[in-house]
Amino acid sequence: MTVLSEIGDKTFFAAAILAMRHPRRLVLSGCLGALIVMTILSAVVGWAAPNLVSRKWTHHITTLLFLGFGVWSLWDAFHDGEAEDLDEVEAQLDSDDLKKQRQPLLAQFFSPILLKAFSITFFGEWGDKSQLATIGLAADENPLGVVLGGILGQALCTTAAVLGGKSLASSISERIVGLAGGSLFIVFGIQSYLSTVE
């Protein structure tokens, strides 16, 4: 599920574009670091949710999230332009490069490229479908399995983006990825609906 929701999204393009402009090792390290932190935080929130809200309500919310994300992904697949995300990310990165700023304290200890990759990815994923899906899955399933699966999926997508993202993104139709991802979210929503709450 993570792979299908991440290929072709803004953070995928950001990783691809950053890797074209900067050393791939630094970009991959920054992006993966952000995705690992985000996945763990999301799973912790999902794990804690049933302790704050009844298991029954958490299960129903998870089901609605999956179905909602499925419809949202299918809608996007039919209504979004193929190259909009890529153009938007390129413009944002160009404007960031033009800004003259003092180096923050962290930049004195870490590479500015690594920090840029980390921050763009971390804040780009905040509130994203994959983050919310991770929260929902961790609320309903084994959080450790969700973390490991999420990190593996994120690592595969980010590595693909860094190694050849622009060519991969242009050779795989965003519409096909959206349709596959949306269908998968709906299948998970139906499975969640049909499963019993313990």
PyMOL commands that set and color helices and strands:
alter all, ss='L'
color gray80, all
select helices_A, chain A and resi 2-6+10-21+24-52+55-79+84-98+105-108+112-125+129-140+143-171+174-194
alter helices_A, ss='H'
color red, helices_A
deselect
rebuild
show_as cartoon
